[in-house]
């Protein structure tokens, strides 16, 4: 059996519109981490 794993992180920046969302109306960022693992016999 074989296993391949890829782990990446990234930052997404955005702001909310259409209402009074406080600090969320200002440009801000979120940090994300994603992990993809694939397994197979060949």
CHARMM-style PDB file with segment names, atoms N, HN, CA, C and O in Angstrom:
ATOM      1  N   UNK     1       0.846  -1.180   0.000  1.00  0.00      PROA
ATOM      2  CA  UNK     1       0.000   0.000   0.000  1.00  0.00      PROA
ATOM      3  C   UNK     1       0.887   1.237   0.000  1.00  0.00      PROA
ATOM      4  O   UNK     1       1.920   1.275   0.668  1.00  0.00      PROA
ATOM      5  N   UNK     2       0.473   2.245  -0.755  1.00  0.00      PROA
ATOM      6  HN  UNK     2      -0.366   2.214  -1.299  1.00  0.00      PROA
ATOM      7  CA  UNK     2       1.187   3.511  -0.845  1.00  0.00      PROA
ATOM      8  C   UNK     2       0.324   4.631  -0.263  1.00  0.00      PROA
ATOM      9  O   UNK     2      -0.903   4.612  -0.362  1.00  0.00      PROA
ATOM     10  N   UNK     3       0.995   5.595   0.338  1.00  0.00      PROA
ATOM     11  HN  UNK     3       1.991   5.611   0.418  1.00  0.00      PROA
ATOM     12  CA  UNK     3       0.314   6.776   0.868  1.00  0.00      PROA
ATOM     13  C   UNK     3       1.089   8.022   0.464  1.00  0.00      PROA
ATOM     14  O   UNK     3       2.309   8.082   0.613  1.00  0.00      PROA
ATOM     15  N   UNK     4       0.376   9.008  -0.044  1.00  0.00      PROA
ATOM     16  HN  UNK     4      -0.615   8.959  -0.166  1.00  0.00      PROA
ATOM     17  CA  UNK     4       0.967  10.304  -0.389  1.00  0.00      PROA
ATOM     18  C   UNK     4       0.181  11.368   0.366  1.00  0.00      PROA
ATOM     19  O   UNK     4      -1.050  11.376   0.343  1.00  0.00      PROA
ATOM     20  N   UNK     5       0.897  12.260   1.031  1.00  0.00      PROA
ATOM     21  HN  UNK     5       1.897  12.254   1.050  1.00  0.00      PROA
ATOM     22  CA  UNK     5       0.251  13.334   1.785  1.00  0.00      PROA
ATOM     23  C   UNK     5       0.831  14.679   1.368  1.00  0.00      PROA
ATOM     24  O   UNK     5       2.045  14.831   1.239  1.00  0.00      PROA
ATOM     25  N   UNK     6      -0.041  15.641   1.162  1.00  0.00      PROA
ATOM     26  HN  UNK     6      -1.028  15.517   1.267  1.00  0.00      PROA
ATOM     27  CA  UNK     6       0.363  17.017   0.867  1.00  0.00      PROA
ATOM     28  C   UNK     6      -0.292  17.915   1.909  1.00  0.00      PROA
ATOM     29  O   UNK     6      -1.501  17.847   2.128  1.00  0.00      PROA
ATOM     30  N   UNK     7       0.506  18.748   2.543  1.00  0.00      PROA
ATOM     31  HN  UNK     7       1.488  18.803   2.365  1.00  0.00      PROA
ATOM     32  CA  UNK     7       0.007  19.700   3.542  1.00  0.00      PROA
ATOM     33  C   UNK     7       0.386  21.101   3.076  1.00  0.00      PROA
ATOM     34  O   UNK     7       1.552  21.372   2.789  1.00  0.00      PROA
ATOM     35  N   UNK     8      -0.589  21.975   3.004  1.00  0.00      PROA
ATOM     36  HN  UNK     8      -1.536  21.754   3.237  1.00  0.00      PROA
ATOM     37  CA  UNK     8      -0.353  23.352   2.573  1.00  0.00      PROA
ATOM     38  C   UNK     8      -1.109  24.303   3.498  1.00  0.00      PROA
ATOM     39  O   UNK     8      -2.160  23.963   4.043  1.00  0.00      PROA
ATOM     40  N   UNK     9      -0.555  25.486   3.660  1.00  0.00      PROA
ATOM     41  HN  UNK     9       0.299  25.762   3.217  1.00  0.00      PROA
ATOM     42  CA  UNK     9      -1.277  26.518   4.387  1.00  0.00      PROA
ATOM     43  C   UNK     9      -1.367  27.758   3.508  1.00  0.00      PROA
ATOM     44  O   UNK     9      -0.527  27.982   2.637  1.00  0.00      PROA
ATOM     45  N   UNK    10      -2.391  28.550   3.751  1.00  0.00      PROA
ATOM     46  HN  UNK    10      -3.073  28.367   4.459  1.00  0.00      PROA
ATOM     47  CA  UNK    10      -2.588  29.761   2.969  1.00  0.00      PROA
ATOM     48  C   UNK    10      -3.373  30.770   3.791  1.00  0.00      PROA
ATOM     49  O   UNK    10      -4.001  30.434   4.794  1.00  0.00      PROA
ATOM     50  N   UNK    11      -3.320  32.002   3.343  1.00  0.00      PROA
ATOM     51  HN  UNK    11      -2.810  32.275   2.528  1.00  0.00      PROA
ATOM     52  CA  UNK    11      -4.021  33.092   4.005  1.00  0.00      PROA
ATOM     53  C   UNK    11      -5.040  33.671   3.034  1.00  0.00      PROA
ATOM     54  O   UNK    11      -4.716  33.958   1.881  1.00  0.00      PROA
ATOM     55  N   UNK    12      -6.257  33.838   3.499  1.00  0.00      PROA
ATOM     56  HN  UNK    12      -6.520  33.605   4.436  1.00  0.00      PROA
ATOM     57  CA  UNK    12      -7.338  34.425   2.712  1.00  0.00      PROA
ATOM     58  C   UNK    12      -7.683  35.784   3.311  1.00  0.00      PROA
ATOM     59  O   UNK    12      -7.863  35.909   4.522  1.00  0.00      PROA
ATOM     60  N   UNK    13      -7.773  36.803   2.452  1.00  0.00      PROA
ATOM     61  HN  UNK    13      -7.627  36.701   1.468  1.00  0.00      PROA
ATOM     62  CA  UNK    13      -8.125  38.153   2.918  1.00  0.00      PROA
ATOM     63  C   UNK    13      -9.460  38.558   2.316  1.00  0.00      PROA
ATOM     64  O   UNK    13      -9.724  38.302   1.141  1.00  0.00      PROA
ATOM     65  N   UNK    14     -10.301  39.192   3.129  1.00  0.00      PROA
ATOM     66  HN  UNK    14     -10.086  39.400   4.083  1.00  0.00      PROA
ATOM     67  CA  UNK    14     -11.605  39.639   2.648  1.00  0.00      PROA
ATOM     68  C   UNK    14     -12.196  40.660   3.611  1.00  0.00      PROA
ATOM     69  O   UNK    14     -11.636  40.931   4.673  1.00  0.00      PROA
ATOM     70  N   UNK    15     -13.325  41.213   3.225  1.00  0.00      PROA
ATOM     71  HN  UNK    15     -13.780  40.993   2.363  1.00  0.00      PROA
ATOM     72  CA  UNK    15     -14.106  42.080   4.109  1.00  0.00      PROA
ATOM     73  C   UNK    15     -15.576  41.872   3.778  1.00  0.00      PROA
ATOM     74  O   UNK    15     -15.918  41.475   2.664  1.00  0.00      PROA
ATOM     75  N   UNK    16     -16.431  42.137   4.733  1.00  0.00      PROA
ATOM     76  HN  UNK    16     -16.153  42.459   5.638  1.00  0.00      PROA
ATOM     77  CA  UNK    16     -17.865  41.954   4.552  1.00  0.00      PROA
ATOM     78  C   UNK    16     -18.515  43.273   4.150  1.00  0.00      PROA
ATOM     79  O   UNK    16     -18.096  44.345   4.587  1.00  0.00      PROA
ATOM     80  N   UNK    17     -19.542  43.178   3.313  1.00  0.00      PROA
ATOM     81  HN  UNK    17     -19.882  42.307   2.958  1.00  0.00      PROA
ATOM     82  CA  UNK    17     -20.295  44.357   2.889  1.00  0.00      PROA
ATOM     83  C   UNK    17     -21.781  44.097   3.127  1.00  0.00      PROA
ATOM     84  O   UNK    17     -22.188  42.961   3.371  1.00  0.00      PROA
ATOM     85  N   UNK    18     -22.583  45.150   3.055  1.00  0.00      PROA
ATOM     86  HN  UNK    18     -22.252  46.073   2.857  1.00  0.00      PROA
ATOM     87  CA  UNK    18     -24.028  44.992   3.143  1.00  0.00      PROA
ATOM     88  C   UNK    18     -24.598  45.071   4.538  1.00  0.00      PROA
ATOM     89  O   UNK    18     -25.764  44.736   4.741  1.00  0.00      PROA
ATOM     90  N   UNK    19     -23.821  45.499   5.496  1.00  0.00      PROA
ATOM     91  HN  UNK    19     -22.873  45.771   5.331  1.00  0.00      PROA
ATOM     92  CA  UNK    19     -24.344  45.609   6.851  1.00  0.00      PROA
ATOM     93  C   UNK    19     -23.296  46.184   7.774  1.00  0.00      PROA
ATOM     94  O   UNK    19     -22.158  46.421   7.368  1.00  0.00      PROA
ATOM     95  N   UNK    20     -23.678  46.406   9.008  1.00  0.00      PROA
ATOM     96  HN  UNK    20     -24.602  46.213   9.338  1.00  0.00      PROA
ATOM     97  CA  UNK    20     -22.733  46.890  10.011  1.00  0.00      PROA
ATOM     98  C   UNK    20     -22.186  45.682  10.759  1.00  0.00      PROA
ATOM     99  O   UNK    20     -22.763  45.237  11.751  1.00  0.00      PROA
ATOM    100  N   UNK    21     -21.068  45.159  10.272  1.00  0.00      PROA
ATOM    101  HN  UNK    21     -20.599  45.521   9.466  1.00  0.00      PROA
ATOM    102  CA  UNK    21     -20.465  43.957  10.848  1.00  0.00      PROA
ATOM    103  C   UNK    21     -19.274  44.293  11.736  1.00  0.00      PROA
ATOM    104  O   UNK    21     -18.484  43.410  12.071  1.00  0.00      PROA
ATOM    105  N   UNK    22     -19.136  45.552  12.119  1.00  0.00      PROA
ATOM    106  HN  UNK    22     -19.778  46.270  11.847  1.00  0.00      PROA
ATOM    107  CA  UNK    22     -18.035  45.951  12.991  1.00  0.00      PROA
ATOM    108  C   UNK    22     -16.694  45.793  12.289  1.00  0.00      PROA
ATOM    109  O   UNK    22     -16.525  46.208  11.142  1.00  0.00      PROA
ATOM    110  N   UNK    23     -15.747  45.191  12.990  1.00  0.00      PROA
ATOM    111  HN  UNK    23     -15.883  44.854  13.922  1.00  0.00      PROA
ATOM    112  CA  UNK    23     -14.395  45.011  12.447  1.00  0.00      PROA
ATOM    113  C   UNK    23     -14.384  44.135  11.195  1.00  0.00      PROA
ATOM    114  O   UNK    23     -13.444  44.206  10.402  1.00  0.00      PROA
ATOM    115  N   UNK    24     -15.408  43.316  11.010  1.00  0.00      PROA
ATOM    116  HN  UNK    24     -16.171  43.258  11.653  1.00  0.00      PROA
ATOM    117  CA  UNK    24     -15.473  42.455   9.819  1.00  0.00      PROA
ATOM    118  C   UNK    24     -15.669  43.264   8.537  1.00  0.00      PROA
ATOM    119  O   UNK    24     -15.427  42.745   7.447  1.00  0.00      PROA
ATOM    120  N   UNK    25     -16.101  44.524   8.643  1.00  0.00      PROA
ATOM    121  HN  UNK    25     -16.297  44.945   9.528  1.00  0.00      PROA
ATOM    122  CA  UNK    25     -16.224  45.387   7.467  1.00  0.00      PROA
ATOM    123  C   UNK    25     -14.858  45.848   6.950  1.00  0.00      PROA
ATOM    124  O   UNK    25     -14.750  46.283   5.803  1.00  0.00      PROA
ATOM    125  N   UNK    26     -13.826  45.760   7.772  1.00  0.00      PROA
ATOM    126  HN  UNK    26     -13.913  45.407   8.704  1.00  0.00      PROA
ATOM    127  CA  UNK    26     -12.470  46.134   7.367  1.00  0.00      PROA
ATOM    128  C   UNK    26     -11.753  44.921   6.785  1.00  0.00      PROA
ATOM    129  O   UNK    26     -12.030  43.780   7.157  1.00  0.00      PROA
ATOM    130  N   UNK    27     -10.823  45.190   5.861  1.00  0.00      PROA
ATOM    131  HN  UNK    27     -10.598  46.116   5.559  1.00  0.00      PROA
ATOM    132  CA  UNK    27     -10.031  44.117   5.275  1.00  0.00      PROA
ATOM    133  C   UNK    27      -9.280  43.376   6.383  1.00  0.00      PROA
ATOM    134  O   UNK    27      -8.567  43.990   7.177  1.00  0.00      PROA
ATOM    135  N   UNK    28      -9.446  42.060   6.427  1.00  0.00      PROA
ATOM    136  HN  UNK    28     -10.025  41.562   5.782  1.00  0.00      PROA
ATOM    137  CA  UNK    28      -8.770  41.240   7.427  1.00  0.00      PROA
ATOM    138  C   UNK    28      -8.460  39.875   6.822  1.00  0.00      PROA
ATOM    139  O   UNK    28      -8.924  39.558   5.726  1.00  0.00      PROA
ATOM    140  N   UNK    29      -7.686  39.076   7.527  1.00  0.00      PROA
ATOM    141  HN  UNK    29      -7.309  39.333   8.417  1.00  0.00      PROA
ATOM    142  CA  UNK    29      -7.245  37.794   6.971  1.00  0.00      PROA
ATOM    143  C   UNK    29      -7.560  36.637   7.910  1.00  0.00      PROA
ATOM    144  O   UNK    29      -7.764  36.809   9.112  1.00  0.00      PROA
ATOM    145  N   UNK    30      -7.591  35.450   7.309  1.00  0.00      PROA
ATOM    146  HN  UNK    30      -7.425  35.310   6.332  1.00  0.00      PROA
ATOM    147  CA  UNK    30      -7.759  34.191   8.035  1.00  0.00      PROA
ATOM    148  C   UNK    30      -6.689  33.226   7.542  1.00  0.00      PROA
ATOM    149  O   UNK    30      -6.390  33.179   6.349  1.00  0.00      PROA
ATOM    150  N   UNK    31      -6.120  32.465   8.451  1.00  0.00      PROA
ATOM    151  HN  UNK    31      -6.363  32.502   9.420  1.00  0.00      PROA
ATOM    152  CA  UNK    31      -5.093  31.485   8.111  1.00  0.00      PROA
ATOM    153  C   UNK    31      -5.730  30.103   8.064  1.00  0.00      PROA
ATOM    154  O   UNK    31      -6.436  29.709   8.992  1.00  0.00      PROA
ATOM    155  N   UNK    32      -5.482  29.364   6.979  1.00  0.00      PROA
ATOM    156  HN  UNK    32      -4.909  29.684   6.225  1.00  0.00      PROA
ATOM    157  CA  UNK    32      -6.031  28.025   6.806  1.00  0.00      PROA
ATOM    158  C   UNK    32      -4.912  27.032   6.564  1.00  0.00      PROA
ATOM    159  O   UNK    32      -3.856  27.383   6.039  1.00  0.00      PROA
ATOM    160  N   UNK    33      -5.152  25.800   6.950  1.00  0.00      PROA
ATOM    161  HN  UNK    33      -6.011  25.515   7.377  1.00  0.00      PROA
ATOM    162  CA  UNK    33      -4.225  24.705   6.687  1.00  0.00      PROA
ATOM    163  C   UNK    33      -5.046  23.549   6.128  1.00  0.00      PROA
ATOM    164  O   UNK    33      -6.081  23.189   6.687  1.00  0.00      PROA
ATOM    165  N   UNK    34      -4.578  22.966   5.016  1.00  0.00      PROA
ATOM    166  HN  UNK    34      -3.737  23.259   4.562  1.00  0.00      PROA
ATOM    167  CA  UNK    34      -5.291  21.852   4.400  1.00  0.00      PROA
ATOM    168  C   UNK    34      -4.339  20.669   4.278  1.00  0.00      PROA
ATOM    169  O   UNK    34      -3.158  20.835   3.974  1.00  0.00      PROA
ATOM    170  N   UNK    35      -4.867  19.477   4.517  1.00  0.00      PROA
ATOM    171  HN  UNK    35      -5.827  19.342   4.764  1.00  0.00      PROA
ATOM    172  CA  UNK    35      -4.090  18.244   4.400  1.00  0.00      PROA
ATOM    173  C   UNK    35      -4.861  17.277   3.510  1.00  0.00      PROA
ATOM    174  O   UNK    35      -6.031  16.986   3.756  1.00  0.00      PROA
ATOM    175  N   UNK    36      -4.188  16.785   2.472  1.00  0.00      PROA
ATOM    176  HN  UNK    36      -3.238  17.021   2.272  1.00  0.00      PROA
ATOM    177  CA  UNK    36      -4.771  15.818   1.548  1.00  0.00      PROA
ATOM    178  C   UNK    36      -3.952  14.543   1.622  1.00  0.00      PROA
ATOM    179  O   UNK    36      -2.738  14.570   1.421  1.00  0.00      PROA
ATOM    180  N   UNK    37      -4.610  13.417   1.911  1.00  0.00      PROA
ATOM    181  HN  UNK    37      -5.596  13.395   2.074  1.00  0.00      PROA
ATOM    182  CA  UNK    37      -3.931  12.131   1.988  1.00  0.00      PROA
ATOM    183  C   UNK    37      -4.611  11.163   1.028  1.00  0.00      PROA
ATOM    184  O   UNK    37      -5.822  10.952   1.086  1.00  0.00      PROA
ATOM    185  N   UNK    38      -3.806  10.579   0.145  1.00  0.00      PROA
ATOM    186  HN  UNK    38      -2.821  10.750   0.098  1.00  0.00      PROA
ATOM    187  CA  UNK    38      -4.298   9.591  -0.809  1.00  0.00      PROA
ATOM    188  C   UNK    38      -3.618   8.266  -0.534  1.00  0.00      PROA
ATOM    189  O   UNK    38      -2.407   8.210  -0.321  1.00  0.00      PROA
ATOM    190  N   UNK    39      -4.405   7.195  -0.539  1.00  0.00      PROA
ATOM    191  HN  UNK    39      -5.388   7.241  -0.712  1.00  0.00      PROA
ATOM    192  CA  UNK    39      -3.871   5.855  -0.317  1.00  0.00      PROA
ATOM    193  C   UNK    39      -4.341   4.937  -1.429  1.00  0.00      PROA
ATOM    194  O   UNK    39      -5.451   5.079  -1.941  1.00  0.00      PROA
ATOM    195  N   UNK    40      -3.486   3.996  -1.796  1.00  0.00      PROA
ATOM    196  HN  UNK    40      -2.584   3.881  -1.380  1.00  0.00      PROA
ATOM    197  CA  UNK    40      -3.869   3.039  -2.826  1.00  0.00      PROA
ATOM    198  C   UNK    40      -2.898   1.876  -2.880  1.00  0.00      PROA
ATOM    199  O   UNK    40      -1.821   1.914  -2.285  1.00  0.00      PROA
ATOM    200  N   UNK    41      -3.296   0.849  -3.598  1.00  0.00      PROA
ATOM    201  HN  UNK    41      -4.171   0.818  -4.081  1.00  0.00      PROA
ATOM    202  CA  UNK    41      -2.468  -0.347  -3.723  1.00  0.00      PROA
ATOM    203  C   UNK    41      -1.460  -0.252  -4.866  1.00  0.00      PROA
ATOM    204  O   UNK    41      -0.499  -1.019  -4.913  1.00  0.00      PROA
ATOM    205  N   UNK    42      -1.677   0.687  -5.788  1.00  0.00      PROA
ATOM    206  HN  UNK    42      -2.458   1.311  -5.750  1.00  0.00      PROA
ATOM    207  CA  UNK    42      -0.731   0.813  -6.905  1.00  0.00      PROA
ATOM    208  C   UNK    42      -0.163   2.193  -6.974  1.00  0.00      PROA
ATOM    209  OT1 UNK    42       0.651   2.483  -7.851  1.00  0.00      PROA
TER     210      UNK     42
END
